[in-house]
Amino acid sequence: MGETSATPIRRRVLFQGRVQGVGFRYTTASIARRHPVVGFVRNLPDGSVELVAEAAPSVLDQFLADIASEFAGNIRQQEVREGVRDEDFVRFEIRR
């Protein structure tokens, strides 16, 4: 069995720092296109950014690592939690 056939998991990540007004959502969506992930990214009223993504564990780890690397100077803190599978995703999208 290959890595990508592993059972998908969902993670919810809250990014804090200088993460709004810096192209965070659009860059995250661009990074998502390079990985077999589904979910969404959106700005929150408190200035943080919420990401909910679902993929095989190794894919999700690499996706989140790529985001962290791209925005290393912007992310002050990130809180990662296992996500509740309360909706089905068919793609990765930017939500408003």
C-alpha positions in Angstrom: 0.0 0.0 0.0 1.4 3.4 -1.0 1.5 6.5 1.2 -1.3 8.2 -0.7 -3.7 5.3 -0.1 -3.5 5.8 3.7 -6.8 6.7 5.3 -7.3 10.5 5.1 -7.2 12.6 8.3 -8.5 16.1 8.8 -6.6 18.9 10.6 -7.8 22.3 11.6 -4.9 24.9 11.9 -5.2 28.4 13.2 -2.4 30.6 12.0 -1.6 33.8 14.0 0.8 36.6 13.2 1.0 38.8 10.1 -1.2 36.4 8.1 -3.8 38.7 6.6 -3.1 41.1 3.8 0.0 39.2 2.7 -1.5 36.8 0.1 -1.7 34.0 2.7 -4.9 32.5 1.4 -4.0 32.6 -2.3 -0.5 31.2 -1.7 -2.0 28.4 0.5 -4.4 27.6 -2.3 -1.5 27.5 -4.8 0.5 25.2 -2.5 -2.6 23.0 -2.1 -2.7 22.5 -5.9 0.7 20.7 -5.6 -0.7 18.2 -3.0 -3.7 15.9 -3.1 -5.5 17.8 -0.3 -9.1 19.0 0.1 -10.5 21.6 2.4 -10.5 25.4 2.8 -8.6 28.4 4.1 -10.3 31.6 5.3 -9.6 34.8 7.2 -11.1 35.1 10.7 -12.4 38.4 12.2 -9.7 38.4 14.9 -6.9 38.6 12.3 -6.0 35.0 12.2 -6.3 32.5 9.4 -8.2 29.2 9.6 -7.1 26.2 7.5 -9.1 23.0 7.4 -7.4 20.3 5.3 -7.8 16.6 4.7 -5.4 14.2 3.1 -3.3 11.1 3.9 -1.2 11.9 7.0 2.2 12.1 5.2 0.7 14.4 2.5 -0.9 16.6 5.1 2.4 16.9 7.0 4.2 18.0 3.8 1.4 20.4 2.9 1.6 22.1 6.3 5.4 22.1 6.2 5.3 23.9 2.8 3.0 26.6 4.2 5.1 27.0 7.3 8.2 27.4 5.1 6.6 29.8 2.7 5.4 32.1 5.6 8.1 31.5 8.1 8.5 35.3 8.7 4.7 35.8 9.1 3.5 33.0 11.3 3.9 33.8 14.9 1.9 30.9 16.2 0.0 27.9 14.8 -2.4 25.7 16.6 -3.1 22.3 15.1 -6.0 20.1 16.1 -7.5 17.0 14.6 -10.5 18.2 12.7 -14.1 17.0 12.9 -15.3 15.4 9.7 -18.5 17.4 9.7 -18.6 18.1 5.9 -17.4 16.5 2.8 -14.8 18.4 0.7 -14.3 17.8 -3.0 -11.5 20.4 -3.6 -9.4 23.0 -1.8 -10.9 26.4 -1.8 -10.6 29.9 -0.4 -13.6 30.9 1.7 -14.7 34.4 2.7 
